[in-house]
């Protein structure tokens, strides 16, 4: 983990056109740091994330907003076609009949994903998000900006981990994947035209 600087945090000014007028927005540089997944099938699982200020050029200019999810190797969710792919971006992991929500781990070029509910071959959905994700969304109970230097937990109960439609295999590997939006936001939600977000992958835990 990069040591946090207590000096002056660089800010970035970004001009956004709204209704014909230009407004200047300022944002500091941040990292969204992924913690380790702990727990088991019997006790439930928990992950964490923490947004910390950094000095440019490290990090990303952000409100900050974004969040994190606990993800699994595609093969640990029964997504055989997704796991067989060699990916270079998240879109490569989208797999008809399995899941529309895959994440490309570039060092290995392998896809990770979240359980879907209902299960394949029904249309994929974000059924596991309530348990496995925490995102800063306007109007939600966790609106942006994300408080900095504070650890947030994501957890799933034993009953949720054992949800039949989630198809989490024995000896599955899990990790936290964080995302940090740029300005304007939307990259974490894959909004067309939004600036590329910053991802960080946490350490792998074998359940």
Secondary structure, DSSP 8 states (H G I E B T S, - for coil): ------S---EEEEEEEETTEEEEEEEEEEEEEE---EEETTTEEEEEEEEEE--TTSSEE-SS-EEEEEEEEGGGGT-HHHHT---SSGGGG-BTTTBS-EEEETTTTEEEE---SS-TTS----TTHHHHEEE--TTSTT-SS--TT-EEEEEE-HHHHT-GGG---TT-EEEEEEEE--SS--TTTT-TT----EEEE---EE-
